[in-house]
Amino acid sequence: MKYSLFLISLLFLLSCGTNSKVDTDTVSKEANTTIEKKSIHSFKVESIDGEEFDFASLKGKKVMVVNTASKCGLTPQYEGLQKLYDEYGSDEFVIVGFPANNFMFQEPGDNDKIKEFCKKNYGVTFPMMAKIDVKGKDIHPIYQFLTQKAQNGVADSKVGWNFQKYLIDEQGFLVKHVSPKTKPMDEEILSWLKS
């Protein structure tokens, strides 16, 4: 009788051990699952002039995507962005601005007023897109891509304020995001451009 109980207990333990092994393998496989990196080149958006802007046209270029505002303490960064674009913008680099009114209503104007403001006050020549939402329930698909690892395959992030910068490599893959307070000519950005 003791021998039978021993065998039954042993079989029970072995069967539990087998199930445990399967569960461990399943967990291990799930932990090793990587999210596929996706490219920004699949997006088309509306420019500030109301025309289609195809990110596929930027293949082979490094791209900085930045959300902008005209009535923000960081608005003078437009000057730095334009300087960066003047010095490095060419066949290898472009800045794409997205006006947004998501932070304390600091971008109240319509597209025409925003365009006029940027040109008159900062001489902006880099591509500006139509005003969008960069967070919240109406977040634009391009910012869903930039802020959600499930879409970009790299990292989750939140747009913390106006002038947050997203750095994209030549293949259209997200490299990283940079704080709104980091100025456009900061060494962090310049070293990425030169790499």
Secondary structure, 3 states (H helix, E strand, C coil): CHHHHHHHHHHHHHHHHHHHHHHHHHHHHHHHCCCCCCCHHHCEEEECCCCEEEHHHHCCCEEEEEEECCCCCCCCHHHHHHHHHHHHCCCCEEEEEEEECCCCCCCCCCHHHHHHHHHHHHCCCCCEECCECCCCCCCCHHHHHHHCHHHHCCCCCCCCCCCCEEEECCCCCEEEEECCCCCCCCHHHHHHHHC
